[in-house]
């Protein structure tokens, strides 16, 4: 099956929100062998929605739309859906009962007339029940294309997608399977990695597709293979991973699509060690990556954001003379920040960052993009200097990635 995804909403087109629905649906469809060939966003008006539906007719097997199913006047998807299928809206008793119970329990008052409109659905539609909200999903077919309309609220969309739509699609996908394996590398650029993998890549089976996916400080390698025999596909992909050359293996941190902070967290848990952070130019991003994970208190002791020079002196007790002699952006200060954070939080490891992310130099004369990353372990404390390319966001993200990469290598030494 081939599919197109359509998100409806002016708020997406003007950049007010990010379209996370398409990301979720694309992954879910890929997992059951449905190939997504197009993702588009259209405005909240009848003409744009109708045109989008018309353009997909017989072009793909499945169209999944999200958004525009609310009870207010700016939500026009149901009306357009009816027009496209030459259908009419009728009140569905089951949906009305559900909406009534849900809203009266929530607001503790009788359901309003405008909310009753949520129970109106196309007369010919197959209803996809929404147990967590008031906007039902709808499925209809015209000629060779199945059209599905889902609410735009992410948790409602996901509930309907998983509980109502996926079981139907699995039956139609005829057991197709899109197999993917992702290798995550750190500390090597895309072009150099490609040189190491040149011979290996040339010997890949012709039906195995390789993609290079570069990011901040990392390159992901994705191997893909399509077919019907899941076990055979997975084994074929694993066989190719096992053949990766030795000169590339030292850069691999995971043989799954996982971020380096998750890898570090797993290693800390496995070794029953803890970590803390002293951040200046990274502004708390390292701490945020760890604190957002469930169960982080087992290995994450805490962090401080000492952005201003005086904060480094007052909070971390970095000697003012050390800063005056070496500059606030220096190897000596980064080392002392890491050492002091490790003592402050009584952690096994600590990462410190100090640098000029730009656009101005701030309290140091170091060039914009210069970052020192300090690492403190039970055995030693050291710092390394890096010069990351602008803009500011890129400098910060690279500093976070590099700090975690250095820490990962230190933890490995004790495993």
N, C-alpha and C positions, 0 to 999 in steps of 0.2 A: 504493500500500500504506500502511496505517496500522499503527503499532507501539506496543507498550508495553514499558518496560524495568523489570525487577524486580531489585533487589539484595538479597541475603540476608546478614544479619549483625547480631548484637547489638552488635558493636563500632561499627557505623555509627549505630545507634539511640541509643547512649549517648554519642555524640560523641567516641569514642576515635580514630576515623580519619575521613577525608573520602572520600566516594564519588566518586572520579575516574573510575571505569569508566563511569558513566552519561554523564558529560560527553563522554568519548571516543566512545562508541557513538552518542550523539545526533548528533554532528557527522558521523560516518562515514555514518550512515544518511541524514541530510539531503543529503549530497553525491550520493547515488544516487537521490534522489527519494522516499525513504521518510519519511513524516510521523510523527514521534513525538508521540503524543497524551497520554501519561501516563508518569511516572516515579515508582516507589514503592519503599520499602524495607520488608522484613518481617523478623520475628525468626527466629532459628535453631531453629524447631520445626516439626514435621510439619503441625500444623493450620494455622498461619499460611501456610506455603508452599502447601499444597493449596488453601486458600481463595483465595489470590492467583491461582493457575492457573485455578481454576474461574471466578472473576469475569471473566477475560479471554476466556473461550471465546466465539467468534463476535462478540465486541465489537471485536476488531482482527484484522488478517491475520497479525500476527507478534508473538510474545512472546519477548524475550531475557532470560534470567535469568543472573546471575553469583553465584558463591559456593556454599559448602557441598558441594564435591566432593572433599574430602580423605578420607584413610583412617581418620580417628579417629571415635569414637562421636558426637561433636557435629555431624558432617557428615551430614545426612540427606537431602540433595536428591535423590540417585539413587533412594533408596527411595521417596520421595514421587512422583518422576517415574514410576516403575514403577506405583505405585498409581493415579495419575491416568490412566494409559493401560491399566490392567488387564494389565500386562505382568510379566515376571520378569527377574531379573538372571542373566546368563550370563557365563562367562569368555571374553573375546575373545582369540584366540591372537596376533593381530598386536599388539594393545595390550600383552599380557603380555610379548611379546618386547621391545618398545620399553622398557617400564618396567624390565624386568630388566637390559637393557644399560645404561640410563641410571643406575640406582641402584648397580649393582655397580661401574661405572666411577667413580662419585662417592665411594662409601664404601669401595671396595676390599674388599668382603666380600659373601657371598651375600645375595640379596634376602630380606627377612623375609616372614612370612605376612601381616602387616598391610598391607605394601606391595603384595602380590599382589592385594589387594582392589581396587586401582585398575584392574585389568584387567576387573573385572566391570561390565558395561553392560547396559541393557535390550535384550532380544533383538530387538525390532523397530526399534531406533534406527538412524538413519544416523549413523555415527561421524565426528566432526570431529577429525582427527588433531592431537595436540599434540606437536610435535617438540621443544619446549623444556621440557616438564614431564611429569608422570605422570597428570594428570587430563584425560581426553579430553572433548571437547565432544560433545554429543548433540543430534540434531534429530529431532523426531517431529511428526506432524500429527494433530489430532483435529477432525473436522468441517471448519470453514472456517478454522481457526487453526493456524499453524505455531508450534511451541514449540521454543526452543533453550536449552540449558543449557550454560554455560561456566564455567570455573574463575574464582575471584575474584581470584587473583594477577594484578595488572595486566599484567605483561609476557607472561604465558601467555595471558591473555584476548585481548590485542591480536594476538598471533601467530596464534591460531586464527581470530580475527575477520577478519584481513586475508587469510590464506592459504586458509582453508577456507570461511568463511561468506559473505564479500562476493561471491565469484564466483557463488555460487548465487543470492544475492539480486539481483544485477544482471540476471540472466536473467528474474526474476519482476517486476522493477520496470517492465518494458515501455518502457524508455528515458525515463522521467520525469526531469525535472531541476528542482531547486529552486535558482534563482539568487539570490545575495546579493552586494551590494556595501556596504562599510562605509566611511564617511567619519569621520575622527577629528578633532575640534576641541578646542582648548585655549584657556583664557582668556575664556570666555563661559559664562554659565549657561544652563540648559535653556530657561527662559521667554523670555529675551531672544533666544536663538537662534531659538526658534519664531516670535517676532515678525518677525525678519529673513526667515524662510522662509515666511511665511504665504501670500503669493501663489503662490510656487513650489509649495508643498505642495498648494494648491487646484487647480493645473493638472496634477498628476500623473495619468497614465493610471489608470483605475479599477481595473485589475488589478495595479498596482504598490503594494505596501504599504510604508509608512514607519514606522519605530520610532525613538523617542528613547531612548538608553541612557546615562544620566548616571553618572559615576564621580568619583573624586577629581580635581578640577581639569579634568575633561574631559567632553565629551558626544560619544558616538558616534551617527551616523546610519546606520541599516541600511535599505537598499532591497531588497525581495524581490519576486520574480516567479517563478511556476511555469509549467511547460509541458514540451514535448518537444524543441523546437528550441533547443539550447544556444547556438548562435551568435546567433540572433535575440534570445534573452533577454538575453544579455550585452550586446549592442549597445543594446538598449532601455534597460537600466539605465545604461550609460555616457552615452547621450544625455541622460538626466535629470540626471546629475551635471554634464555640460557646461553645463546651464542654470541651475546654482546662482547666485544673485544675488551681485553684487560685494561687497556689504556683509557677506556671510557668509564669503567666500573668505579673508579675512585671518586667520581663526581656524583654518583647515584646516591640519593638519600632515601628513596622509597620506590617500590615497585607498585604503587597505587597512586591515584590522583589525590594527593594530600598536601597540605601546606606545611612548610618547615616548622612553624610554631607547634603544629600538632605532632610532628615527629619528635621534636625536642620534649614536648610534654609527655609523650609516651615513654621516652627514654628515662626521663626523670622519675616517672612512676615505677618503671621496671627496676631502677636502681635505688629507689627510696631516697632520692636526693631532692633538694629544694633550690629555688632560684629567686633572685630579686633584681630590681632595676633602679638605676639612677639615670634619668633622662633629661637632656637639655634640648638639643635640636630636634629630637624625635617626639617631644611633647606628650609623652604618655602612650604612644602607639604600641610599644612593646608590652606594657602592662595591660593595655586593653585587650590585646590578642590572647593573653593568658586568662584574664579574669572573666572573659565571656564564656569560657568552657566549663561545663558542669563538673563539679568535683575538683576544681582548680586549687582549692585550699590545701589539698594534700601535698602539693609541690610548689605552689606559688606563695611566697611569704609576703610580698608587697613591693611597692615602688614609690619613688619620689620624682616629681617633675621640678627640677631646679633650673628653670629657664634663665633667670637673671643671674649675673655674676655674684651678686650679694647673697642670693639664695644658696648657691653652692657653699658659700662661707658659713652662713647662718644655720642651714639645715644639715648639710653633710660634713660640716667642720673641715672643709678644705682650707688650708692655710692661705691667707691673703698674699703672703710673701711668695708662695709657690706660684700663684696666679700671676703676680707681678713679674716674676723672673722668667716665666715660661709662656705666658699668654693663657687666656681662658680656653682657647682652642689649641690644645697641645697634648702631647703624649703623656707628660707628667700629670696633668690635671685629669685626663681620662682614667689613668691608672688609679689615682687617688680617689676619684669618684666611685670607681668599681670597688676598691678596697673598703671604703667607708660604708657603702651600701651593704656589702656582705656582712660587715660587723653590725650595722644598725639593725638589720633584719635577722641576723643569725642564720643566714642561708649558706648552703654549700657552694653555690655559684652566684655570680652577679655580672650583669652587663651594664656598661655606662656609655653614654653617647654625648659628645660635645662637638659642635661644629658650626659652620656658617652655611645655612641652607639657602640664604638669599631672600630677597634680591639685594639687600644692603649687607655690609660686613658686620654691623653690630659692634660688640665690645672687643673684637679681635681684628687684627690686620690680615689674618689668613684669607686666602682667596675664596670667593663664593664656591661652594661645592666641597670644600675641605671638611672632612669629618674624622675625628679620632674615636675609635671604639675601644673601650677598656674591658678587659675580661679578668675576673677574679675567681680563682678556684682554690680548693684546699691546699694545693701545692705551690701555686705561683700567681702573680699578677702581672699583666702586660697590656700594652695597647698598640694598635696599628693605625696608620694614617691612610686615608683613602680620599681620592678626589672624584666625586660623582658629578655627572653632567646635569646642568639645569634643565627644566625649571625647579622651583622649590619642592614641589610635590615629589618629583623624581629623586631629588637628593634625599629627602626624608625616607621615602619607601626603600631606596637602595640601602640606606643606613640600617634600617630595620632588618632587611633581608641578610645583609652581611653580618650584622651582630649575631643573628640566630645561626648563621652558617658557622661562624667561629665557635659559638657555644656548642653546637652539635658535635664538632670535631673534638672538643675538649671532653665532652661526656663519653664519646666513643672510646677514648683512651682508658677509661675506667670500667669498661664493660668486659 
